[in-house]
Amino acid sequence: MYSILRLPIVKQRTGLSRSTIYLRISEGQFPKPVSLGGRAVGWIESEINDWLEQQIENSRKAAN
């Protein structure tokens, strides 16, 4: 079972703006959304959590 996050929650969790999220998606640096039908999209929560953990890990490595 997947939990789907809509854009406002993804923005809140990541601290990124809508335009930055879509820019990073196009650069292959952010999880791609899944289509929910029509023009609605969402992100798989576990993929967002994994991305956040990777950002934290990279930040900690850079600080050392």
PDB file with one MODEL, atoms N, CA, C and O in Angstrom:
MODEL        1
ATOM      1  N   MET A   1       0.840  -1.184   0.000  1.00  0.00           N
ATOM      2  CA  MET A   1       0.000   0.000   0.000  1.00  0.00           C
ATOM      3  C   MET A   1       0.883   1.244   0.000  1.00  0.00           C
ATOM      4  O   MET A   1       1.800   1.373   0.811  1.00  0.00           O
ATOM      5  N   TYR A   2       0.592   2.143  -0.911  1.00  0.00           N
ATOM      6  CA  TYR A   2       1.361   3.374  -1.016  1.00  0.00           C
ATOM      7  C   TYR A   2       0.572   4.540  -0.450  1.00  0.00           C
ATOM      8  O   TYR A   2      -0.652   4.607  -0.571  1.00  0.00           O
ATOM      9  N   SER A   3       1.293   5.448   0.164  1.00  0.00           N
ATOM     10  CA  SER A   3       0.686   6.689   0.613  1.00  0.00           C
ATOM     11  C   SER A   3       1.128   7.773  -0.368  1.00  0.00           C
ATOM     12  O   SER A   3       2.321   7.931  -0.629  1.00  0.00           O
ATOM     13  N   ILE A   4       0.166   8.516  -0.907  1.00  0.00           N
ATOM     14  CA  ILE A   4       0.441   9.533  -1.912  1.00  0.00           C
ATOM     15  C   ILE A   4       0.366  10.917  -1.272  1.00  0.00           C
ATOM     16  O   ILE A   4      -0.575  11.234  -0.545  1.00  0.00           O
ATOM     17  N   LEU A   5       1.377  11.729  -1.561  1.00  0.00           N
ATOM     18  CA  LEU A   5       1.420  13.101  -1.063  1.00  0.00           C
ATOM     19  C   LEU A   5       1.153  14.053  -2.217  1.00  0.00           C
ATOM     20  O   LEU A   5       1.721  13.905  -3.299  1.00  0.00           O
ATOM     21  N   ARG A   6       0.292  15.024  -1.986  1.00  0.00           N
ATOM     22  CA  ARG A   6       0.036  16.049  -2.998  1.00  0.00           C
ATOM     23  C   ARG A   6       1.056  17.172  -2.842  1.00  0.00           C
ATOM     24  O   ARG A   6       1.760  17.252  -1.836  1.00  0.00           O
ATOM     25  N   LEU A   7       1.126  18.033  -3.846  1.00  0.00           N
ATOM     26  CA  LEU A   7       2.156  19.066  -3.909  1.00  0.00           C
ATOM     27  C   LEU A   7       2.270  19.941  -2.652  1.00  0.00           C
ATOM     28  O   LEU A   7       3.391  20.169  -2.196  1.00  0.00           O
ATOM     29  N   PRO A   8       1.178  20.438  -2.072  1.00  0.00           N
ATOM     30  CA  PRO A   8       1.357  21.275  -0.878  1.00  0.00           C
ATOM     31  C   PRO A   8       2.100  20.570   0.265  1.00  0.00           C
ATOM     32  O   PRO A   8       2.881  21.198   0.981  1.00  0.00           O
ATOM     33  N   ILE A   9       1.858  19.287   0.429  1.00  0.00           N
ATOM     34  CA  ILE A   9       2.548  18.529   1.485  1.00  0.00           C
ATOM     35  C   ILE A   9       4.012  18.301   1.111  1.00  0.00           C
ATOM     36  O   ILE A   9       4.893  18.389   1.966  1.00  0.00           O
ATOM     37  N   VAL A  10       4.273  18.009  -0.162  1.00  0.00           N
ATOM     38  CA  VAL A  10       5.653  17.822  -0.619  1.00  0.00           C
ATOM     39  C   VAL A  10       6.440  19.115  -0.425  1.00  0.00           C
ATOM     40  O   VAL A  10       7.587  19.084   0.020  1.00  0.00           O
ATOM     41  N   LYS A  11       5.832  20.242  -0.757  1.00  0.00           N
ATOM     42  CA  LYS A  11       6.491  21.537  -0.552  1.00  0.00           C
ATOM     43  C   LYS A  11       6.780  21.763   0.925  1.00  0.00           C
ATOM     44  O   LYS A  11       7.865  22.217   1.289  1.00  0.00           O
ATOM     45  N   GLN A  12       5.817  21.448   1.768  1.00  0.00           N
ATOM     46  CA  GLN A  12       5.985  21.640   3.210  1.00  0.00           C
ATOM     47  C   GLN A  12       7.095  20.749   3.757  1.00  0.00           C
ATOM     48  O   GLN A  12       7.930  21.208   4.536  1.00  0.00           O
ATOM     49  N   ARG A  13       7.109  19.488   3.358  1.00  0.00           N
ATOM     50  CA  ARG A  13       8.101  18.535   3.882  1.00  0.00           C
ATOM     51  C   ARG A  13       9.514  18.835   3.414  1.00  0.00           C
ATOM     52  O   ARG A  13      10.472  18.659   4.166  1.00  0.00           O
ATOM     53  N   THR A  14       9.647  19.292   2.163  1.00  0.00           N
ATOM     54  CA  THR A  14      10.981  19.501   1.601  1.00  0.00           C
ATOM     55  C   THR A  14      11.494  20.919   1.782  1.00  0.00           C
ATOM     56  O   THR A  14      12.703  21.153   1.771  1.00  0.00           O
ATOM     57  N   GLY A  15      10.575  21.867   1.951  1.00  0.00           N
ATOM     58  CA  GLY A  15      10.977  23.267   2.020  1.00  0.00           C
ATOM     59  C   GLY A  15      11.275  23.858   0.655  1.00  0.00           C
ATOM     60  O   GLY A  15      11.796  24.969   0.562  1.00  0.00           O
ATOM     61  N   LEU A  16      10.949  23.124  -0.413  1.00  0.00           N
ATOM     62  CA  LEU A  16      11.205  23.589  -1.766  1.00  0.00           C
ATOM     63  C   LEU A  16       9.951  24.218  -2.363  1.00  0.00           C
ATOM     64  O   LEU A  16       8.829  23.870  -1.995  1.00  0.00           O
ATOM     65  N   SER A  17      10.161  25.147  -3.287  1.00  0.00           N
ATOM     66  CA  SER A  17       9.035  25.747  -4.000  1.00  0.00           C
ATOM     67  C   SER A  17       8.581  24.817  -5.121  1.00  0.00           C
ATOM     68  O   SER A  17       9.281  23.874  -5.488  1.00  0.00           O
ATOM     69  N   ARG A  18       7.397  25.100  -5.656  1.00  0.00           N
ATOM     70  CA  ARG A  18       6.864  24.309  -6.763  1.00  0.00           C
ATOM     71  C   ARG A  18       7.836  24.322  -7.940  1.00  0.00           C
ATOM     72  O   ARG A  18       8.135  23.274  -8.512  1.00  0.00           O
ATOM     73  N   SER A  19       8.330  25.507  -8.302  1.00  0.00           N
ATOM     74  CA  SER A  19       9.212  25.607  -9.462  1.00  0.00           C
ATOM     75  C   SER A  19      10.524  24.854  -9.242  1.00  0.00           C
ATOM     76  O   SER A  19      11.048  24.248 -10.177  1.00  0.00           O
ATOM     77  N   THR A  20      11.054  24.882  -8.033  1.00  0.00           N
ATOM     78  CA  THR A  20      12.290  24.149  -7.742  1.00  0.00           C
ATOM     79  C   THR A  20      12.058  22.647  -7.792  1.00  0.00           C
ATOM     80  O   THR A  20      12.908  21.907  -8.287  1.00  0.00           O
ATOM     81  N   ILE A  21      10.932  22.194  -7.291  1.00  0.00           N
ATOM     82  CA  ILE A  21      10.603  20.762  -7.349  1.00  0.00           C
ATOM     83  C   ILE A  21      10.579  20.298  -8.799  1.00  0.00           C
ATOM     84  O   ILE A  21      11.198  19.290  -9.138  1.00  0.00           O
ATOM     85  N   TYR A  22       9.862  21.033  -9.665  1.00  0.00           N
ATOM     86  CA  TYR A  22       9.757  20.616 -11.058  1.00  0.00           C
ATOM     87  C   TYR A  22      11.077  20.771 -11.808  1.00  0.00           C
ATOM     88  O   TYR A  22      11.358  19.991 -12.717  1.00  0.00           O
ATOM     89  N   LEU A  23      11.891  21.760 -11.445  1.00  0.00           N
ATOM     90  CA  LEU A  23      13.219  21.896 -12.035  1.00  0.00           C
ATOM     91  C   LEU A  23      14.082  20.683 -11.687  1.00  0.00           C
ATOM     92  O   LEU A  23      14.742  20.110 -12.553  1.00  0.00           O
ATOM     93  N   ARG A  24      14.069  20.305 -10.418  1.00  0.00           N
ATOM     94  CA  ARG A  24      14.874  19.148  -9.988  1.00  0.00           C
ATOM     95  C   ARG A  24      14.364  17.848 -10.587  1.00  0.00           C
ATOM     96  O   ARG A  24      15.158  16.950 -10.865  1.00  0.00           O
ATOM     97  N   ILE A  25      13.060  17.726 -10.791  1.00  0.00           N
ATOM     98  CA  ILE A  25      12.515  16.546 -11.467  1.00  0.00           C
ATOM     99  C   ILE A  25      13.089  16.479 -12.881  1.00  0.00           C
ATOM    100  O   ILE A  25      13.526  15.418 -13.327  1.00  0.00           O
ATOM    101  N   SER A  26      13.088  17.615 -13.585  1.00  0.00           N
ATOM    102  CA  SER A  26      13.590  17.629 -14.965  1.00  0.00           C
ATOM    103  C   SER A  26      15.080  17.337 -15.029  1.00  0.00           C
ATOM    104  O   SER A  26      15.570  16.842 -16.044  1.00  0.00           O
ATOM    105  N   GLU A  27      15.807  17.640 -13.954  1.00  0.00           N
ATOM    106  CA  GLU A  27      17.243  17.364 -13.885  1.00  0.00           C
ATOM    107  C   GLU A  27      17.534  15.964 -13.340  1.00  0.00           C
ATOM    108  O   GLU A  27      18.693  15.560 -13.249  1.00  0.00           O
ATOM    109  N   GLY A  28      16.485  15.229 -12.980  1.00  0.00           N
ATOM    110  CA  GLY A  28      16.665  13.891 -12.432  1.00  0.00           C
ATOM    111  C   GLY A  28      17.136  13.877 -10.992  1.00  0.00           C
ATOM    112  O   GLY A  28      17.709  12.889 -10.533  1.00  0.00           O
ATOM    113  N   GLN A  29      16.897  14.972 -10.269  1.00  0.00           N
ATOM    114  CA  GLN A  29      17.378  15.102  -8.893  1.00  0.00           C
ATOM    115  C   GLN A  29      16.262  15.065  -7.853  1.00  0.00           C
ATOM    116  O   GLN A  29      16.483  15.389  -6.686  1.00  0.00           O
ATOM    117  N   PHE A  30      15.071  14.673  -8.277  1.00  0.00           N
ATOM    118  CA  PHE A  30      13.933  14.625  -7.353  1.00  0.00           C
ATOM    119  C   PHE A  30      12.987  13.543  -7.856  1.00  0.00           C
ATOM    120  O   PHE A  30      12.877  13.344  -9.066  1.00  0.00           O
ATOM    121  N   PRO A  31      12.301  12.839  -6.956  1.00  0.00           N
ATOM    122  CA  PRO A  31      11.374  11.781  -7.393  1.00  0.00           C
ATOM    123  C   PRO A  31      10.295  12.307  -8.336  1.00  0.00           C
ATOM    124  O   PRO A  31       9.770  13.404  -8.147  1.00  0.00           O
ATOM    125  N   LYS A  32       9.977  11.518  -9.343  1.00  0.00           N
ATOM    126  CA  LYS A  32       8.930  11.889 -10.295  1.00  0.00           C
ATOM    127  C   LYS A  32       7.557  11.635  -9.682  1.00  0.00           C
ATOM    128  O   LYS A  32       7.370  10.672  -8.939  1.00  0.00           O
ATOM    129  N   PRO A  33       6.604  12.502  -9.995  1.00  0.00           N
ATOM    130  CA  PRO A  33       5.244  12.280  -9.499  1.00  0.00           C
ATOM    131  C   PRO A  33       4.556  11.164 -10.274  1.00  0.00           C
ATOM    132  O   PRO A  33       4.990  10.787 -11.363  1.00  0.00           O
ATOM    133  N   VAL A  34       3.494  10.650  -9.705  1.00  0.00           N
ATOM    134  CA  VAL A  34       2.659   9.663 -10.393  1.00  0.00           C
ATOM    135  C   VAL A  34       1.341  10.332 -10.752  1.00  0.00           C
ATOM    136  O   VAL A  34       0.835  11.175 -10.011  1.00  0.00           O
ATOM    137  N   SER A  35       0.797   9.946 -11.890  1.00  0.00           N
ATOM    138  CA  SER A  35      -0.481  10.503 -12.336  1.00  0.00           C
ATOM    139  C   SER A  35      -1.614   9.914 -11.511  1.00  0.00           C
ATOM    140  O   SER A  35      -1.677   8.704 -11.291  1.00  0.00           O
ATOM    141  N   LEU A  36      -2.499  10.776 -11.065  1.00  0.00           N
ATOM    142  CA  LEU A  36      -3.664  10.346 -10.308  1.00  0.00           C
ATOM    143  C   LEU A  36      -4.933  10.466 -11.145  1.00  0.00           C
ATOM    144  O   LEU A  36      -6.042  10.280 -10.643  1.00  0.00           O
ATOM    145  N   GLY A  37      -4.758  10.778 -12.424  1.00  0.00           N
ATOM    146  CA  GLY A  37      -5.892  10.939 -13.321  1.00  0.00           C
ATOM    147  C   GLY A  37      -6.143  12.406 -13.599  1.00  0.00           C
ATOM    148  O   GLY A  37      -5.954  13.254 -12.727  1.00  0.00           O
ATOM    149  N   GLY A  38      -6.563  12.700 -14.802  1.00  0.00           N
ATOM    150  CA  GLY A  38      -6.766  14.095 -15.176  1.00  0.00           C
ATOM    151  C   GLY A  38      -5.449  14.836 -15.104  1.00  0.00           C
ATOM    152  O   GLY A  38      -4.437  14.373 -15.631  1.00  0.00           O
ATOM    153  N   ARG A  39      -5.460  15.992 -14.448  1.00  0.00           N
ATOM    154  CA  ARG A  39      -4.225  16.763 -14.288  1.00  0.00           C
ATOM    155  C   ARG A  39      -3.645  16.610 -12.889  1.00  0.00           C
ATOM    156  O   ARG A  39      -2.699  17.313 -12.534  1.00  0.00           O
ATOM    157  N   ALA A  40      -4.187  15.718 -12.106  1.00  0.00           N
ATOM    158  CA  ALA A  40      -3.735  15.542 -10.718  1.00  0.00           C
ATOM    159  C   ALA A  40      -2.530  14.610 -10.652  1.00  0.00           C
ATOM    160  O   ALA A  40      -2.502  13.558 -11.289  1.00  0.00           O
ATOM    161  N   VAL A  41      -1.538  15.020  -9.869  1.00  0.00           N
ATOM    162  CA  VAL A  41      -0.367  14.181  -9.621  1.00  0.00           C
ATOM    163  C   VAL A  41      -0.088  14.141  -8.125  1.00  0.00           C
ATOM    164  O   VAL A  41      -0.563  14.983  -7.363  1.00  0.00           O
ATOM    165  N   GLY A  42       0.683  13.154  -7.730  1.00  0.00           N
ATOM    166  CA  GLY A  42       1.108  13.032  -6.341  1.00  0.00           C
ATOM    167  C   GLY A  42       2.437  12.307  -6.293  1.00  0.00           C
ATOM    168  O   GLY A  42       2.888  11.738  -7.287  1.00  0.00           O
ATOM    169  N   TRP A  43       3.050  12.336  -5.138  1.00  0.00           N
ATOM    170  CA  TRP A  43       4.342  11.686  -4.949  1.00  0.00           C
ATOM    171  C   TRP A  43       4.190  10.564  -3.936  1.00  0.00           C
ATOM    172  O   TRP A  43       3.424  10.674  -2.978  1.00  0.00           O
ATOM    173  N   ILE A  44       4.923   9.490  -4.157  1.00  0.00           N
ATOM    174  CA  ILE A  44       4.914   8.369  -3.222  1.00  0.00           C
ATOM    175  C   ILE A  44       5.687   8.794  -1.977  1.00  0.00           C
ATOM    176  O   ILE A  44       6.848   9.195  -2.061  1.00  0.00           O
ATOM    177  N   GLU A  45       5.037   8.702  -0.834  1.00  0.00           N
ATOM    178  CA  GLU A  45       5.614   9.196   0.414  1.00  0.00           C
ATOM    179  C   GLU A  45       6.975   8.581   0.712  1.00  0.00           C
ATOM    180  O   GLU A  45       7.888   9.288   1.138  1.00  0.00           O
ATOM    181  N   SER A  46       7.126   7.292   0.497  1.00  0.00           N
ATOM    182  CA  SER A  46       8.402   6.641   0.802  1.00  0.00           C
ATOM    183  C   SER A  46       9.533   7.178  -0.077  1.00  0.00           C
ATOM    184  O   SER A  46      10.678   7.260   0.369  1.00  0.00           O
ATOM    185  N   GLU A  47       9.220   7.545  -1.322  1.00  0.00           N
ATOM    186  CA  GLU A  47      10.250   8.113  -2.202  1.00  0.00           C
ATOM    187  C   GLU A  47      10.666   9.502  -1.727  1.00  0.00           C
ATOM    188  O   GLU A  47      11.842   9.858  -1.810  1.00  0.00           O
ATOM    189  N   ILE A  48       9.716  10.284  -1.234  1.00  0.00           N
ATOM    190  CA  ILE A  48      10.039  11.608  -0.691  1.00  0.00           C
ATOM    191  C   ILE A  48      10.869  11.451   0.581  1.00  0.00           C
ATOM    192  O   ILE A  48      11.844  12.175   0.780  1.00  0.00           O
ATOM    193  N   ASN A  49      10.486  10.512   1.439  1.00  0.00           N
ATOM    194  CA  ASN A  49      11.257  10.265   2.666  1.00  0.00           C
ATOM    195  C   ASN A  49      12.675   9.825   2.345  1.00  0.00           C
ATOM    196  O   ASN A  49      13.624  10.281   2.984  1.00  0.00           O
ATOM    197  N   ASP A  50      12.833   8.940   1.356  1.00  0.00           N
ATOM    198  CA  ASP A  50      14.173   8.492   0.949  1.00  0.00           C
ATOM    199  C   ASP A  50      15.001   9.658   0.421  1.00  0.00           C
ATOM    200  O   ASP A  50      16.188   9.770   0.727  1.00  0.00           O
ATOM    201  N   TRP A  51      14.372  10.529  -0.376  1.00  0.00           N
ATOM    202  CA  TRP A  51      15.068  11.692  -0.924  1.00  0.00           C
ATOM    203  C   TRP A  51      15.526  12.609   0.214  1.00  0.00           C
ATOM    204  O   TRP A  51      16.653  13.103   0.202  1.00  0.00           O
ATOM    205  N   LEU A  52      14.654  12.831   1.186  1.00  0.00           N
ATOM    206  CA  LEU A  52      15.008  13.686   2.329  1.00  0.00           C
ATOM    207  C   LEU A  52      16.172  13.091   3.119  1.00  0.00           C
ATOM    208  O   LEU A  52      17.093  13.813   3.500  1.00  0.00           O
ATOM    209  N   GLU A  53      16.141  11.799   3.365  1.00  0.00           N
ATOM    210  CA  GLU A  53      17.235  11.142   4.087  1.00  0.00           C
ATOM    211  C   GLU A  53      18.551  11.294   3.338  1.00  0.00           C
ATOM    212  O   GLU A  53      19.595  11.515   3.952  1.00  0.00           O
ATOM    213  N   GLN A  54      18.504  11.176   2.003  1.00  0.00           N
ATOM    214  CA  GLN A  54      19.710  11.331   1.193  1.00  0.00           C
ATOM    215  C   GLN A  54      20.244  12.761   1.277  1.00  0.00           C
ATOM    216  O   GLN A  54      21.456  12.967   1.339  1.00  0.00           O
ATOM    217  N   GLN A  55      19.348  13.745   1.279  1.00  0.00           N
ATOM    218  CA  GLN A  55      19.773  15.139   1.391  1.00  0.00           C
ATOM    219  C   GLN A  55      20.442  15.388   2.743  1.00  0.00           C
ATOM    220  O   GLN A  55      21.458  16.078   2.818  1.00  0.00           O
ATOM    221  N   ILE A  56      19.879  14.833   3.794  1.00  0.00           N
ATOM    222  CA  ILE A  56      20.457  14.985   5.132  1.00  0.00           C
ATOM    223  C   ILE A  56      21.830  14.330   5.177  1.00  0.00           C
ATOM    224  O   ILE A  56      22.784  14.908   5.698  1.00  0.00           O
ATOM    225  N   GLU A  57      21.927  13.116   4.627  1.00  0.00           N
ATOM    226  CA  GLU A  57      23.210  12.396   4.619  1.00  0.00           C
ATOM    227  C   GLU A  57      24.268  13.184   3.838  1.00  0.00           C
ATOM    228  O   GLU A  57      25.406  13.313   4.288  1.00  0.00           O
ATOM    229  N   ASN A  58      23.895  13.704   2.680  1.00  0.00           N
ATOM    230  CA  ASN A  58      24.840  14.481   1.863  1.00  0.00           C
ATOM    231  C   ASN A  58      25.279  15.755   2.590  1.00  0.00           C
ATOM    232  O   ASN A  58      26.438  16.159   2.507  1.00  0.00           O
ATOM    233  N   SER A  59      24.350  16.373   3.293  1.00  0.00           N
ATOM    234  CA  SER A  59      24.657  17.591   4.028  1.00  0.00           C
ATOM    235  C   SER A  59      25.636  17.315   5.171  1.00  0.00           C
ATOM    236  O   SER A  59      26.558  18.090   5.426  1.00  0.00           O
ATOM    237  N   ARG A  60      25.412  16.204   5.841  1.00  0.00           N
ATOM    238  CA  ARG A  60      26.296  15.836   6.963  1.00  0.00           C
ATOM    239  C   ARG A  60      27.709  15.507   6.474  1.00  0.00           C
ATOM    240  O   ARG A  60      28.697  15.856   7.121  1.00  0.00           O
ATOM    241  N   LYS A  61      27.793  14.830   5.319  1.00  0.00           N
ATOM    242  CA  LYS A  61      29.104  14.500   4.750  1.00  0.00           C
ATOM    243  C   LYS A  61      29.854  15.756   4.341  1.00  0.00           C
ATOM    244  O   LYS A  61      31.062  15.859   4.552  1.00  0.00           O
ATOM    245  N   ALA A  62      29.141  16.713   3.755  1.00  0.00           N
ATOM    246  CA  ALA A  62      29.758  17.955   3.297  1.00  0.00           C
ATOM    247  C   ALA A  62      30.260  18.794   4.469  1.00  0.00           C
ATOM    248  O   ALA A  62      31.231  19.538   4.335  1.00  0.00           O
ATOM    249  N   ALA A  63      29.599  18.673   5.611  1.00  0.00           N
ATOM    250  CA  ALA A  63      29.962  19.465   6.791  1.00  0.00           C
ATOM    251  C   ALA A  63      31.224  18.925   7.453  1.00  0.00           C
ATOM    252  O   ALA A  63      31.870  19.640   8.219  1.00  0.00           O
ATOM    253  N   ASN A  64      31.583  17.682   7.172  1.00  0.00           N
ATOM    254  CA  ASN A  64      32.770  17.077   7.793  1.00  0.00           C
ATOM    255  C   ASN A  64      34.013  17.248   6.976  1.00  0.00           C
ATOM    256  O   ASN A  64      35.083  16.790   7.376  1.00  0.00           O
TER     257      ASN A  64
ENDMDL
END
